[in-house]
Amino acid sequence: MLGPRHPKSSHPGPLSSGATRRSALGLLLGAPLLSACAGVQQSLSQFSNPFSSSSAPPAQPAGPPQQATTAGTGGVKVAVILPLSAAGNAGLAAQSMRNAAEMALAEFQNPNIQLLIKDDNGSPQGAQAGAQQAVDEGAEIILGPLFAQSVPAVAQVARTRGISVMAFSTDSSIAGRGVYLLSFLPESDVNRIVEYSASIGKRSVAVLVPDNAYGNVVEAAVKAAVPRRGGRIVAFERYGADRATPARAVAQQLGSADALFIADDGDAVVTVADAMTAAGANLRNIQLLGTGLWDNPRVYANANLQGGLYAAPDPAGFRAFSGRYRTKYGAEPIRTATLAYDAVALVAALARTQGTTRFSSDVLTNPSGFAGIDGLFRFRADGTNERGLAVMKVTTGGGVAVAGSPKSFGA
C-alpha cells in the first residue's frame, strides 16, 4: 500500500501539460482513491471469480426493473449500469456496488459529477437500454455493467457517442476499443506470483488447472509468464471431476519441480491438494503457488496448503473500506464493491483535474496508473488492466503478506 490516506483529502489543482503532467497523474489520483490501511482476511466472493456468476446472468427469474435514479448534483454526468433487479446473489452484489458508488460520491470532496444509475435487469437488452438512456441524458462515461455478455451491448451504444466504458466484468475477451475492465483479472495474479516465485529461486514449476474457462485463461498466462521469468514448466495437467488421475500424473514428476501451481477457488484447491497427497506427493517439500481465489477460509484450514503463496490485492484497504461501509449501511459489502467505489472516485478525480480530455483513452491509459482501495491499478491500451498485488502466505490464522504491493509500476 502507499500508506494511509483519507478519501476526503484535499486535492491539488490541475496539472500542467506534457511529461510532468503524465508522470504525476498516478500520484495525484492517490489522494482521493486510497483509503486507510489495516489488516483483514476476506474471501474473494463468487463475483471475483471471472467465470462464475459475474460472467453470466442468473438462472433464476429477475424481478421487475428498478426505476432509474441519480446521485450527486455535479455538471459531469456519469452512467452506472448494474443488475439491480437481477435474482439472487447478482442483485445483492449490484446493490452493494451501488452503495459503494454512492459512498465514494459522498466521501470525495465536492465532486463535480452526477451519477445516472440504471438497472439493466441482468440482461444485455436491459444494459443496452440503460446505456442508451444514459447517453441521451448526457453521460460522458459509463461505469458497468457487471455481466460479461452485457458489455458488448453497452459498448455498441458508447462507441456511437465516442465515450468510454469502464466495465466490472472479468472476462478479458470483451475488453478493447474504449472498453476498459476495472476488475480482478487472473492474468495479474499469475504474473505476480510467478515473478515472486522466480525471485526466491523457484523456477521449475508443475501446474494443475481446472478444465474450464478460468483454466484456459490461467494456462495461457502461466505458459507465458514462467519462461519470461527464466523458468520452465516441468508438468502440466488439467482436471475435471476426476482429480485423482491428473494428480497422480503431476505427483510422478514433482521430483524435477521446486514449485506447484494450483489455480482454482478455495474448495477445489483443497480437493486437488488432498488428491496430490493421496497420490504420494509430499506438499511440504515443494513451494505451493496460487491465485487470489486462494483467499478462502478452507484454504487456511487445510494442513496440506500451509505455507502456500498466492497473489492478491493487499487486504488492508478492503478492511478500512468495509468499516466505513458498515458504519454507513449497517451491512457487509460484497468483496468487489471496491470496484464501484474506485470507479466513481477515479472519474471524480479526472473530472476535477483533466479538463475536457478527462475520460479520453490517453488519460485512462496513463502508464503511472491510479491508486485505489485494492492498491495500484492501470488500464492497458487493449482494455485489460494490471494491478499492483501483494504476495500472501497461507497460515492457519489467514493470509499473511510476505511481499507488499508495489508503490509504483515499473516501465
NORKAPE-V626432 format. One record per residue. N is the residue number from 1. NEAR is the number of other C-alpha atoms within 12 Angstrom. Layout:
n;near
N;NEAR
N;NEAR
This chain:
n;near
1;36
2;31
3;25
4;25
5;26
6;27
7;39
8;25
9;22
10;21
11;26
12;21
13;17
14;22
15;24
16;16
17;16
18;11
19;13
20;15
21;23
22;25
23;24
24;25
25;37
26;38
27;31
28;33
29;49
30;41
31;34
32;43
33;50
34;42
35;40
36;32
37;27
38;21
39;22
40;26
41;33
42;32
43;32
44;31
45;29
46;28
47;40
48;41
49;37
50;39
51;35
52;28
53;31
54;41
55;34
56;29
57;37
58;25
59;14
60;17
61;17
62;25
63;20
64;17
65;25
66;24
67;15
68;27
69;22
70;26
71;29
72;29
73;17
74;22
75;21
76;32
77;33
78;47
79;50
80;52
81;55
82;52
83;48
84;42
85;33
86;35
87;25
88;23
89;26
90;39
91;35
92;29
93;37
94;43
95;35
96;35
97;40
98;45
99;39
100;39
101;44
102;36
103;35
104;45
105;37
106;29
107;31
108;35
109;26
110;25
111;35
112;27
113;37
114;35
115;43
116;41
117;42
118;42
119;41
120;45
121;38
122;48
123;39
124;32
125;25
126;34
127;45
128;33
129;29
130;44
131;47
132;32
133;28
134;36
135;35
136;20
137;23
138;23
139;37
140;37
141;50
142;53
143;50
144;55
145;56
146;56
147;47
148;38
149;34
150;38
151;49
152;34
153;31
154;48
155;41
156;28
157;32
158;37
159;24
160;17
161;22
162;21
163;35
164;42
165;50
166;49
167;48
168;50
169;46
170;44
171;42
172;37
173;25
174;32
175;33
176;27
177;26
178;38
179;46
180;45
181;47
182;45
183;49
184;46
185;43
186;44
187;39
188;38
189;40
190;46
191;38
192;39
193;48
194;46
195;32
196;33
197;37
198;26
199;16
200;19
201;18
202;30
203;33
204;32
205;41
206;43
207;45
208;45
209;41
210;32
211;24
212;19
213;25
214;31
215;33
216;27
217;30
218;38
219;32
220;21
221;28
222;41
223;31
224;21
225;29
226;34
227;21
228;17
229;27
230;20
231;28
232;27
233;33
234;28
235;30
236;35
237;34
238;33
239;30
240;21
241;16
242;17
243;31
244;26
245;21
246;31
247;38
248;28
249;26
250;39
251;36
252;23
253;27
254;35
255;22
256;21
257;30
258;31
259;43
260;49
261;51
262;49
263;49
264;48
265;37
266;32
267;23
268;29
269;41
270;31
271;28
272;44
273;44
274;26
275;29
276;36
277;27
278;20
279;23
280;22
281;28
282;25
283;34
284;21
285;21
286;30
287;37
288;44
289;48
290;51
291;48
292;49
293;45
294;48
295;47
296;36
297;26
298;28
299;42
300;33
301;23
302;29
303;20
304;31
305;44
306;31
307;32
308;43
309;46
310;52
311;46
312;49
313;54
314;42
315;39
316;36
317;39
318;41
319;29
320;28
321;45
322;38
323;23
324;28
325;32
326;20
327;14
328;20
329;19
330;13
331;17
332;26
333;38
334;35
335;39
336;45
337;41
338;48
339;47
340;50
341;47
342;48
343;50
344;51
345;44
346;48
347;48
348;43
349;48
350;41
351;34
352;32
353;30
354;28
355;21
356;14
357;20
358;27
359;37
360;27
361;27
362;24
363;36
364;43
365;33
366;32
367;30
368;34
369;37
370;45
371;44
372;52
373;52
374;46
375;43
376;42
377;46
378;40
379;38
380;28
381;23
382;21
383;32
384;36
385;38
386;41
387;44
388;40
389;44
390;38
391;39
392;42
393;35
394;38
395;28
396;22
397;20
398;29
399;40
400;31
401;29
402;24
403;28
404;28
405;34
406;25
407;26
408;28
409;24
410;13
411;8
